């Protein structure tokens, strides 16, 4: 979804093992595992490497993706190979 959060990522909700918090930057794993945010293109994602899950949180919400390139996005994509995508809807 361009310029906005993914459906189902409203504030204070949960999706799979993720607690979405008050904003996408507050999201965390409900089991206390460390999470990481990353971009693939202008899309923003959250991953828990222990649970091996990831979640699309929105696109073009912050401009940091503009300082990255295809190599970074390819590496980010490879970093979640075999992970389960959590549906936020």
N, C-alpha and C positions, 0 to 999 in steps of 0.2 A: 504494500500500500504506500504510495508516494506521499512524502511529507506527513507521516503520521504513524501512530502505533498500530500494531497488528490487532485484528479483531480479538476480543477476549482478554486483552492485556489492560483492562481497567484497573484503577488504583485499588490496592488492598486485596487483590484476588490471588488465587493460586492456580497454577497450571502444572500438572504432573508433580515433579519434585521441586518445582520452583515457587517461591513466595514472591510475588511481583512487587510488593511494597507500595509506597506512595507514588513512586515514579520508576521508570525503567532503570535508573541508576541505583535504586535501592534494592533491586531484585537480588535474591540469594537462594541457595539450596535449602530446602526445608529440613534437611538432615544435618545441616551445619558444615557441609563441605565447602571448600573454597571454590569460587566460581570465577569465570573470566569473561569479559566482553571483547568482542572482536567484530570486524567488518568483513563482508564479502561484497565488493562494490559499495553501493550506498546503503546496503542492508546492514542492520545492526543485530547481533546475536549474543546470546548468553549461553555458556556451556558449563557443565559440571563434569570434570574429567573422572571423578570417582564414580558417579552414577552413569557415566557415559551417555549423557543426554544433552540436547541443545534446544534452544528456543529462539525463534525470530521475534524480536521486540519492536521492530519498526524500521523505517527507512528515512534517511536524510534528516534525522532528529538532531544530530550534531555534525559538524563539518569535518571532523577528523578523517573521514574516509577520503577526502579530497587530497590529503597529503600522502596517501598510500598509492600503490600501483598494482598491476596485475600479478606480479610475483608475490606480493604480500597476500593478496586475496586467494591465490592458488594455495599458498602455504596454510592459510586459515581454513580453507576448504578441506585440505588433506588432514588437518588436525582433528576433524570430527568424522572422518571416515569410520563407518561401523557404529556410530552413535545413533541413538534413537531420537528422532525429532519429536518434541513435545508439542501437541496441538493446543494453542492458547484459546481456541474458541469453545 
